[in-house]
Amino acid sequence: MKIAVALKQVPARDSAPGAAEADLQFEINEPDAYALEAALQLREAQGGEVLVLSAGPARVATAIREALAKGADRGVHIVVDRPDQLDALGVAQLLREAVASESPDLVLTGLQSDDLGSGQTGVILAELLGHAHATLIMAIEPQGATVRVKRELEDGWFQHVTLPLPAVLTIQSGINKLRYATLMGIKKAKTKEIREIPGAPAPAQVHAGPGYAPSRSKQAQIFDGDPEKAAQALAEKLKYEVRVL
């Protein structure tokens, strides 16, 4: 089974807000790390190959190299100088070209990115590829030409779905224990292939607007004094002013 994992490199969580990019430390987006771990476990159980893809400037190669050190087989670096100007659609369009050239059985992405958190790239990528797609995946069971997955719903409920291959799956964070790169893995990663491909000009751009504090439209009222009188006053307000009793 051939599995492609889309990784994003994001600023480290302890980065200072508003810091210049040159002053930032970068790391693999944590939700994508869970997608990578799911792919590695599938390969160990089913055999095959794990390919990692990431779009970004030259620094992204370090994230790909880290994934290779953890056990991925090959990497694809989509070279984009200004990934911050790409929205989810723009990133998905870049990934589509790279994924289509590799024809994997499964494409795994993380739930969302730690920096923007839109949670849309995997869904859009599936639509662009014309593949079946499922989100919030807790377990993956390949079954020949199909894959059976377990999805997390609300209030402790789960859904089991069977999808035709190829498929795109968005992996729920926390479903497995992330592995560390071993010394042997780090040495092997230095000899593994990272193929560079040019990223097309940004087809869509997103710009952050000015931030502002929300206006206050409601306020709290404290009823002091005797508890019984306070309860009576509260009941009257709820009945005659708020009209919920």
C-alpha positions in Angstrom: 0.0 0.0 0.0 1.3 3.4 -1.0 0.4 6.2 1.5 1.0 9.9 1.1 1.1 12.2 4.1 0.7 15.9 3.8 2.8 17.8 6.4 2.8 21.4 7.2 5.7 23.2 8.9 4.4 25.7 11.5 6.0 28.1 14.0 6.9 26.4 17.3 4.1 26.7 19.9 6.3 28.8 22.2 7.0 31.4 19.5 6.5 35.0 20.5 3.4 36.5 18.8 4.3 38.9 16.0 7.9 37.8 15.8 9.7 38.1 12.5 10.0 34.9 10.5 13.8 35.0 10.8 13.4 34.9 14.6 11.0 31.9 14.7 11.7 28.3 15.3 9.6 25.9 13.1 8.4 22.4 13.7 6.0 19.8 12.1 2.4 20.6 12.6 1.4 18.3 15.5 -1.9 17.1 14.0 0.0 16.1 10.9 2.5 14.2 13.1 -0.5 12.0 14.1 -1.3 11.4 10.4 2.4 10.4 9.8 2.3 8.0 12.7 -0.9 6.4 11.4 0.7 6.0 8.0 3.8 4.4 9.5 1.7 1.9 11.5 -0.2 1.0 8.4 3.0 0.3 6.5 4.3 -1.8 9.3 1.1 -3.9 9.3 0.4 -3.9 5.5 3.7 -3.3 3.8 4.3 -0.7 1.2 5.6 2.9 1.2 5.1 6.1 3.1 5.6 9.3 1.1 5.6 12.8 2.8 4.7 16.0 1.0 5.1 19.5 2.2 4.8 22.9 0.5 7.0 25.8 1.6 10.4 27.6 1.4 13.8 26.0 1.8 13.3 25.5 5.6 10.5 23.0 5.0 13.2 20.4 4.0 14.0 20.1 7.7 10.4 19.0 8.5 10.5 16.5 5.7 13.9 15.2 6.9 12.4 14.7 10.4 9.6 12.7 8.9 12.1 10.6 7.0 14.0 10.0 10.3 10.9 8.7 11.9 10.5 6.1 9.1 9.0 7.7 6.0 10.5 6.4 2.8 10.6 9.4 0.5 9.8 13.1 0.5 8.4 15.6 -1.9 9.1 19.3 -1.3 6.8 21.7 -3.2 8.9 24.8 -3.3 6.8 27.9 -2.4 8.5 31.1 -1.2 5.5 32.7 0.5 3.2 29.9 1.9 1.6 32.5 4.2 -0.1 33.9 1.1 -1.8 30.6 0.3 -5.3 29.8 1.7 -6.5 26.2 2.1 -7.6 26.0 -1.6 -4.2 27.2 -2.8 -2.4 24.6 -0.7 -4.7 21.9 -1.8 -4.1 22.8 -5.4 -0.4 22.5 -5.0 -0.7 19.2 -3.2 -3.1 17.9 -5.8 -0.4 18.1 -8.6 2.2 16.3 -6.4 -0.3 13.6 -5.2 -1.6 12.9 -8.7 1.9 12.2 -10.0 2.4 9.6 -7.2 -1.0 7.9 -7.4 -1.1 6.7 -3.7 -3.8 4.4 -2.3 -4.3 6.7 0.7 -3.6 10.3 1.4 -3.5 11.3 5.1 -3.7 14.7 6.6 -3.9 16.1 10.1 -7.1 17.5 11.5 -6.0 21.1 11.2 -2.9 23.3 11.4 -1.7 24.7 14.6 -1.2 28.2 13.1 -4.4 28.8 11.1 -6.6 26.0 12.2 -9.0 26.1 9.2 -9.3 22.3 8.9 -10.1 22.5 5.2 -7.1 21.4 3.3 -7.8 17.6 3.4 -11.4 18.1 2.4 -10.6 20.3 -0.5 -7.8 18.1 -1.6 -10.2 15.1 -1.8 -12.6 17.1 -3.9 -9.8 18.2 -6.3 -8.6 14.6 -6.7 -12.1 13.2 -7.0 -11.4 10.8 -4.2 -13.6 9.5 -1.4 -13.0 11.3 1.9 -13.7 11.0 5.6 -12.7 13.2 8.6 -11.9 12.7 12.3 -10.5 9.2 11.7 -9.8 7.1 14.8 -8.9 3.7 13.1 -8.0 2.5 9.6 -8.6 -1.0 8.3 -7.6 -1.7 4.6 -9.8 -4.3 3.0 -8.5 -4.9 -0.5 -9.9 -2.3 -2.9 -11.7 -0.5 0.0 -10.8 0.8 3.5 -13.0 0.7 6.6 -12.5 3.6 9.0 -13.8 4.6 12.4 -14.9 8.2 12.7 -15.3 10.1 16.0 -18.7 11.9 16.3 -20.1 13.9 19.2 -21.0 12.8 22.7 -18.9 9.6 22.6 -20.5 8.3 19.4 -18.6 6.7 16.5 -19.3 5.9 12.9 -17.9 3.1 10.8 -17.6 3.8 7.0 -16.3 1.8 4.1 -14.7 3.9 1.3 -13.3 2.9 -2.1 -9.6 3.4 -2.7 -7.9 5.7 -3.4 -9.2 7.9 -0.5 -8.2 10.9 1.5 -8.5 10.7 5.3 -8.2 13.4 7.9 -6.7 11.9 11.1 -8.0 12.8 14.5 -5.2 14.1 16.8 -4.3 11.9 19.8 -5.3 8.6 18.4 -1.8 7.1 18.7 1.5 7.6 20.5 3.9 9.6 18.5 7.3 8.0 17.9 10.7 9.7 18.2 13.3 9.6 15.5 16.1 7.1 16.5 19.8 7.7 15.9 19.7 5.1 13.2 16.7 6.7 11.6 18.4 10.1 11.6 21.4 8.6 9.8 19.2 6.8 7.2 17.2 10.0 6.6 20.4 11.7 5.2 20.4 9.2 2.3 16.7 9.2 1.6 15.3 11.0 -1.4 13.6 14.4 -1.2 12.3 15.4 -4.6 11.9 19.1 -5.2 9.1 20.4 -7.5 8.3 24.0 -8.2 5.0 25.4 -6.7 2.7 27.2 -9.1 1.9 30.9 -8.4 -0.6 31.3 -5.7 -4.1 30.6 -7.2 -5.8 32.1 -4.1 -4.6 34.3 -1.3 -5.8 35.0 2.2 -5.0 38.1 4.2 -5.5 38.7 7.9 -7.6 41.8 8.6 -7.2 44.0 11.7 -8.1 42.5 15.0 -10.6 44.1 17.4 -12.2 43.3 20.8 -15.9 42.2 20.5 -18.4 44.8 21.8 -20.1 44.0 25.0 -23.9 43.7 24.5 -24.8 42.0 27.8 -23.8 42.3 31.4 -24.1 40.3 34.6 -26.3 41.3 37.6 -25.5 40.2 41.1 -28.3 39.8 43.6 -26.9 40.6 47.1 -28.5 40.2 50.5 -30.8 37.6 51.9 -30.7 34.4 49.7 -34.5 34.0 49.7 -35.1 37.6 48.6 -32.3 37.3 46.0 -33.9 34.1 44.6 -37.3 35.8 44.5 -35.8 38.9 42.7 -34.0 36.6 40.2 -37.3 34.7 39.5 -39.2 37.9 38.9 -36.5 39.1 36.5 -36.5 35.8 34.6 -40.3 35.8 34.4 -41.1 39.4 33.6 -38.0 40.8 31.9 -36.3 37.9 30.3 -39.6 35.9 29.9 -38.1 32.4 30.2 -40.3 31.3 33.1 
